[in-house]
Amino acid sequence: MEDEGAGCVPAPCTTSADCDDGDACTGEERCDPLTQRCLPGEPWACDVHETCVSLEGKASCLCAPGFAEGAAGRCEPECPPPLAPVLSVIAEHETLTFHHPPGRELEVAILPASTQRDQARFRAQGESLRLAGLSGPTLVLARAPAEDCVPAIFDAVYDVRETYAPAPPAPETTAIPFDDPRIVSWALEVVSYEPGSNDIEERWMQPTLALGPAGTNPTQVLVLGNGGSATLYFEPPIADGEGWDFVVFENSFAADSFLELAFVEVSSDGVHFVRFDSAALGTGQSCTSCSQRAAELGGLAGTYPVGQGSPFDLAALRNAPDVRNQTIDLSAISYVRVIDVVGDGSSLDSFGREIIDPLDDGPTGGFDLDAIGVLNNRSP
């Protein structure tokens, strides 16, 4: 491949087809019959604050990150969207508190998830939105308009239920079995392992133990320890598809009474990570065997027993700043990081509440990572 200044094209060539780089934004490359070398095409011209996008062989101009189409059809500065916790499944008695620049009035629209967004009717709303009275997949849109910018829209779908998803065999569970045929691949490599503060035995510190497939043997796990973490690499990358996109397996042998929990983060480049929002409704003092139940927990790994994984939907991250500015590409997630929750109340959920899980300073204390399975991956 040779860089001719407007796209990477091969040389030498015999026909113009040899020169096509597949990117319509770089124009139509052609072959010079005299020199038999590829000549670059004329790049597609976009206006200021626009960027060229090549899709299915056609070039088009879209507003660059941080800009949106205004009333006159031009790309204008975009107002930051309001932000609130997003959980794929959420308990009906939760309250969403939106954060947005001061001095702007919050407007919210609530619709069934199947409704077209252009049917939304925004109404003024206080800083908080109670979910009581809602049920099932619900679309929540929010904005904070201003005169000097185009309002960006907070856009999230919540499956509003009576509680968070319980443990199996309850029919409302979201647990995914280790042998579920929907799992198409497993992690390829553990690129980072940082053990926690407790004294972990060497046999539980082998990173390959976190590589799939998952199973029902509670001894074949990578112990993260209290506050420890592991980052796993995926090829092909995980992609935001229909429904759940990946699933994390822990080794709890007590179905709903000894759950060791972890935060989950994802990244496209291994440098910039975004964390899934979490919820923990249980109350009480921490102890060596204290645990919250699955029906009290959302957005965390470790909520189900060995052989049953906690699923995650990348769509829940679409409003995150690093996703909106395209630093993180939800169609190409190559890294998943799992971080043990220190269950003494020092770790907080996305609503500011304490998360309680077993406090164990022994050789297997903390989250025990069995494997991460992929449900949707990026096609070549």
Secondary structure, 3 states (H helix, E strand, C coil): CEECCCCEECCCCCCHHHHCCCCHHHCCCEEECCCCEEECCCCCCCCCCEEEEEECCEEEEEECCCEEECCCCCEEEEECCCECCCCCEEECCCEEECECCCCCCCEEEEEECCCCHHHCCCEECCCEEECCCCCEEEEEEEECCECCEEECCEEEEEEEECCCCCCCCCCCCCCEECCCCCCCEECCEEEEEECCCCCCCHHHCCHHHHCCCCCCCCCCCEEEECCCEEEEEEEEEECCCCCCCEEEECCCCCCCCCCCCEEEEEECCCCCCEECCCEECCCCCCCCCCCCCHHHEECCECCCCCCEEEEECHHHHCCCHHHHCCCCCCCCEEEEEEEECCCEEEEECCCCCEEECCCCCCCCCCEEECEEEECCECCC
